[in-house]
Each structure stands twice: as C-alpha cells, then as structure tokens.
Amino acid sequence: MLREALSRASKDVIEKIAWEVVPQLAETIIRAELERLIKDREAKGLA
C-alpha cells in the first residue's frame, strides 16, 4: 500500500513539474529557432 501511494504521489509531482516546465521550454526553443530563421533569411536578402 505504501509503495502504491508513493508511486501515485511521485507521478502527480512529475506531471505537475512537466506541465509547468515543458511549455516554457518549448516556447524558449521555438522563439530561438524563429530568431535564427529570421536572421538566416535576412542574411540571404529574402526579408
């Protein structure tokens, strides 16, 4: 019973962290990639 309760609690904590961290991380990565693509496009004279 204790093992099951700890497992469930751990899962809940991991899910909560993931829902907080992953969207922020994804936004950071997407913004950086967009900036890189814009700079590449400007460097090629396509902007």
N, C-alpha and C positions, 0 to 999 in steps of 0.2 A: 504494500500500500504506500509506504513512504517513497519508494523508488518511483512509483507511478505519479505521485503528487509532485515530486521534484522534477520529473521529466516534463510534466504538463506546465509547471511554473517556468522551467527553463525555456520551453518552446514559446510561451507567451512573451517572455522577456526578449528573446531573439527576434520574434516577429515585430514587436514594438520598436526595437532598435532599427530593424531593417526598414520599416515604414517611415522612420524619421530620417535615416541616413541615405538610403538609396535614391529617393527623389532629388535630394540636394546634390548628391554626387553626379547623378545623371545630368542635372541642369548645368553643373560646372563643366562637365565633359562636352556637352552639346555647345555651350557658349564658346569654349575654347576652339572647338572644331569649326564653328561658324566663323570666328575671327580669322582662323588660319585660311579657310577657303576664300574669304573676302580679300585678305592680303594677297593670296596667290592670284586671284582674279585681277586685282588692281595691278599687280606686278606684270601681268601679261597684257595689260591695256584693254581688258574686256569690261571694265566697270564704267 
